[in-house]
């Protein structure tokens, strides 16, 4: 009789375990998840693009349209997005007027950050295909969107000591053509190896073989950009892969950083 009573208690025990598991799963499904969504790149089309995460649209009615991706503009946006549950969610970019989807990628199911690159030129998405990281060096990538000339140009770091007048140059690439990717190995040189020196340096684009003939429309503003916000590798750093996309916007040379290292924001 005692044996029968012992077995009679088992269904109640099983039921308790099931209820505990159900409660845990429900808590997991109901817990809020916060995600930083970062989108970088370039909208080279003629249509404004709207970003949607799952069913949440970030159109003209959100923050006065600050998240809309305007035509012929560099993309650099970050959104704090919170949600519940673990279903698959998608990030999509679509044309505001036609609703045509030009980009769609799944949101990662793990982590607190989601990073996406999107470059739209000549009516299609541009492939980036960065190289694999190399622990012995850094990989820098350059793509210049420029259609007014196919003449080659050089790219170099430049700064001048305002007290002594001494000039410093470090060539990143020579004889480069627009509208094509070029990747280089890069170890920070001594003259451009710290944040202070990079903060007062520029990246020059000049006609090949010259140091003072501007590459784009013979215009200085269209042919140089500050190095202070490029996140270039510092002395001693290796293993980084840093692709950059350059395009002109409102008469100035602008750039998009097609990488995301949260601890390297400079």
C-alpha positions as CSV (number, residue, x, y, z in Angstrom):
1,X,0.0,0.0,0.0
2,X,2.9,2.4,0.7
3,X,4.4,1.6,-2.7
4,X,1.1,2.6,-4.4
5,X,1.0,5.9,-2.5
6,X,4.6,6.7,-3.6
7,X,3.8,6.1,-7.2
8,X,0.6,8.1,-6.9
9,X,2.7,11.2,-6.0
10,X,4.7,11.0,-9.3
11,X,2.1,12.5,-11.6
12,X,1.9,15.5,-9.3
13,X,5.7,15.8,-9.4
14,X,5.8,15.6,-13.2
15,X,3.1,18.3,-13.4
16,X,5.1,20.6,-11.1
17,X,8.2,20.2,-13.3
18,X,6.1,20.9,-16.5
19,X,4.7,24.0,-14.9
20,X,8.2,25.2,-13.9
21,X,9.5,24.6,-17.4
22,X,6.5,26.4,-19.0
23,X,7.0,29.3,-16.6
24,X,10.7,29.6,-17.6
25,X,10.0,29.4,-21.3
26,X,7.2,32.0,-21.0
27,X,9.6,34.3,-19.1
28,X,12.2,33.8,-21.8
29,X,9.7,34.6,-24.5
30,X,8.3,37.6,-22.7
31,X,11.6,39.2,-21.8
32,X,12.5,42.4,-23.6
33,X,15.6,42.4,-25.8
34,X,17.4,45.7,-26.7
35,X,19.3,45.9,-29.9
36,X,21.5,48.6,-31.6
37,X,20.9,48.5,-35.3
38,X,23.6,50.2,-37.4
39,X,23.3,50.8,-41.1
40,X,26.1,52.3,-43.2
41,X,26.6,52.9,-46.9
42,X,25.3,55.0,-49.7
43,X,22.0,55.6,-51.4
44,X,23.0,56.5,-55.0
45,X,19.5,56.1,-56.4
46,X,17.0,58.7,-57.2
47,X,14.4,57.6,-54.6
48,X,14.2,58.1,-50.9
49,X,14.5,54.8,-48.9
50,X,12.6,53.9,-45.8
51,X,13.9,51.5,-43.2
52,X,11.7,48.9,-41.5
53,X,12.6,46.5,-38.7
54,X,10.1,43.7,-38.5
55,X,6.8,45.6,-38.7
56,X,8.2,48.9,-37.4
57,X,8.7,51.5,-40.1
58,X,11.1,54.5,-39.6
59,X,9.5,56.9,-42.1
60,X,8.7,60.6,-42.2
61,X,6.6,60.5,-39.1
62,X,9.5,59.2,-36.9
63,X,11.8,61.9,-35.5
64,X,10.9,64.3,-38.4
65,X,12.1,61.8,-40.9
66,X,15.7,61.6,-39.6
67,X,16.0,57.9,-40.5
68,X,14.9,58.3,-44.1
69,X,17.8,57.5,-46.6
70,X,17.8,60.4,-49.0
71,X,19.0,60.1,-52.7
72,X,22.7,60.6,-53.5
73,X,23.5,60.6,-49.8
74,X,25.9,58.8,-47.5
75,X,24.1,56.4,-45.0
76,X,25.2,56.4,-41.4
77,X,22.4,55.7,-39.0
78,X,22.0,53.9,-35.6
79,X,18.7,52.9,-34.1
80,X,17.9,51.5,-30.6
81,X,15.3,48.8,-31.1
82,X,13.5,46.9,-28.4
83,X,11.3,43.8,-28.9
84,X,9.9,40.8,-27.2
85,X,10.1,37.1,-28.2
86,X,12.5,35.2,-30.4
87,X,10.9,35.1,-33.8
88,X,13.0,35.9,-36.9
89,X,12.9,39.6,-37.7
90,X,14.1,41.3,-40.9
91,X,15.7,44.7,-41.7
92,X,14.4,46.0,-45.0
93,X,15.0,49.1,-47.1
94,X,12.3,50.1,-49.5
95,X,11.5,53.0,-51.8
96,X,9.1,55.3,-50.2
97,X,6.9,55.9,-53.2
98,X,6.8,52.5,-54.9
99,X,7.4,50.3,-51.8
100,X,9.9,48.3,-53.8
101,X,12.3,46.5,-51.5
102,X,15.9,47.0,-52.4
103,X,17.6,45.4,-49.4
104,X,16.5,42.7,-46.9
105,X,18.6,40.9,-44.3
106,X,17.7,39.0,-41.1
107,X,18.3,40.5,-37.7
108,X,20.7,38.3,-35.7
109,X,19.1,36.2,-33.0
110,X,21.9,36.8,-30.5
111,X,23.9,39.7,-29.3
112,X,23.1,43.3,-28.7
113,X,24.3,44.9,-31.9
114,X,23.3,44.3,-35.6
115,X,25.5,45.9,-38.3
116,X,24.6,46.2,-42.0
117,X,26.2,47.7,-45.0
118,X,24.2,48.8,-48.0
119,X,25.6,50.6,-51.1
120,X,23.2,51.3,-53.9
121,X,24.8,52.6,-57.2
122,X,23.9,52.3,-60.8
123,X,20.5,50.7,-60.0
124,X,21.9,47.8,-57.9
125,X,23.5,46.9,-54.7
126,X,27.3,47.1,-54.8
127,X,29.2,44.1,-53.4
128,X,31.8,44.8,-50.8
129,X,33.5,41.4,-50.2
130,X,36.2,42.6,-47.7
131,X,39.2,40.4,-47.3
132,X,39.8,38.1,-44.3
133,X,41.5,39.6,-41.3
134,X,45.2,39.1,-41.1
135,X,46.8,39.2,-37.6
136,X,50.1,40.5,-39.0
137,X,48.7,43.7,-40.7
138,X,45.6,45.7,-41.3
139,X,43.4,45.7,-44.4
140,X,42.2,49.1,-45.7
141,X,39.7,49.2,-48.5
142,X,38.8,52.2,-50.8
143,X,36.0,52.7,-53.3
144,X,35.4,56.1,-54.8
145,X,32.1,56.8,-56.6
146,X,33.0,59.4,-59.2
147,X,31.8,59.3,-62.8
148,X,33.1,62.6,-64.3
149,X,36.6,61.2,-65.2
150,X,38.4,57.9,-65.4
151,X,41.8,59.5,-64.8
152,X,43.9,57.7,-62.2
153,X,44.7,59.3,-58.8
154,X,46.9,58.8,-55.8
155,X,45.6,58.6,-52.2
156,X,47.9,59.7,-49.3
157,X,47.8,60.9,-45.7
158,X,49.0,64.5,-45.2
159,X,49.6,66.9,-42.4
160,X,51.9,69.9,-41.9
161,X,53.5,71.2,-38.7
162,X,52.2,74.8,-38.5
163,X,55.2,75.9,-36.5
164,X,58.1,74.5,-38.6
165,X,56.3,74.1,-41.9
166,X,57.4,70.5,-42.2
167,X,55.1,68.4,-44.4
168,X,54.4,64.7,-43.8
169,X,53.0,62.4,-46.4
170,X,52.2,58.7,-46.4
171,X,50.9,57.1,-49.6
172,X,48.0,54.7,-49.2
173,X,47.6,53.8,-52.8
174,X,48.8,55.1,-56.2
175,X,47.3,55.0,-59.7
176,X,43.8,54.2,-58.5
177,X,40.7,54.3,-60.7
178,X,37.3,55.3,-59.5
179,X,34.3,52.9,-59.2
180,X,36.4,49.9,-58.2
181,X,37.5,48.4,-54.9
182,X,41.2,48.4,-53.9
183,X,42.5,46.9,-50.7
184,X,45.9,47.5,-49.1
185,X,48.0,46.2,-46.2
186,X,48.5,48.9,-43.7
187,X,50.7,49.3,-40.6
188,X,50.4,52.7,-39.0
189,X,53.5,54.8,-39.8
190,X,55.2,56.7,-37.0
191,X,54.1,60.1,-38.4
192,X,50.4,59.1,-38.4
193,X,50.4,56.5,-35.6
194,X,48.3,58.2,-32.8
195,X,45.0,60.0,-32.5
196,X,46.6,63.4,-32.1
197,X,48.5,63.3,-35.4
198,X,45.5,61.7,-37.2
199,X,43.3,64.4,-35.7
200,X,45.1,67.1,-37.6
201,X,45.7,65.1,-40.8
202,X,43.8,64.8,-44.0
203,X,43.5,62.3,-46.8
204,X,44.4,63.8,-50.2
205,X,43.2,62.5,-53.6
206,X,45.5,64.0,-56.2
207,X,46.2,63.3,-59.9
208,X,48.7,60.5,-60.2
209,X,52.3,61.6,-59.8
210,X,51.4,64.9,-58.2
211,X,51.0,66.2,-54.7
212,X,49.0,69.4,-55.4
213,X,46.8,68.8,-58.4
214,X,43.4,67.8,-57.0
215,X,41.9,64.7,-58.5
216,X,38.2,65.6,-58.6
217,X,37.2,68.6,-60.8
218,X,40.5,70.3,-59.8
219,X,38.7,71.1,-56.5
220,X,40.3,70.9,-53.1
221,X,37.0,70.5,-51.2
222,X,36.0,67.7,-53.5
223,X,39.4,66.0,-53.2
224,X,40.3,65.8,-49.6
225,X,38.7,64.7,-46.3
226,X,39.7,64.9,-42.7
227,X,41.4,61.8,-41.2
228,X,40.2,62.6,-37.7
229,X,37.0,60.5,-38.0
230,X,38.2,57.6,-40.1
231,X,39.2,55.2,-37.2
232,X,42.5,54.5,-38.9
233,X,44.7,51.9,-37.1
234,X,47.0,53.3,-34.5
235,X,50.6,52.2,-33.8
236,X,50.7,48.6,-32.6
237,X,47.2,47.7,-33.9
238,X,46.8,44.8,-36.4
239,X,44.1,42.5,-37.5
240,X,41.6,45.2,-38.5
241,X,39.6,45.2,-41.8
242,X,38.4,48.8,-42.7
243,X,36.6,49.3,-46.0
244,X,35.7,52.9,-46.9
245,X,33.3,54.2,-49.5
246,X,33.8,57.8,-50.8
247,X,31.2,59.9,-52.7
248,X,30.5,63.6,-53.2
249,X,27.6,65.2,-51.4
250,X,26.7,68.9,-51.7
251,X,30.1,69.8,-53.3
252,X,32.2,68.0,-50.6
253,X,33.9,64.6,-50.4
254,X,32.2,62.4,-47.9
255,X,32.7,58.9,-46.7
256,X,31.0,55.9,-45.1
257,X,32.9,53.6,-42.8
258,X,31.8,50.1,-43.8
259,X,32.9,48.4,-40.5
260,X,31.8,48.5,-36.9
261,X,34.2,48.2,-34.0
262,X,32.3,49.6,-31.0
263,X,35.4,50.2,-29.0
264,X,37.2,52.1,-31.8
265,X,35.0,55.2,-32.3
266,X,37.3,57.9,-33.6
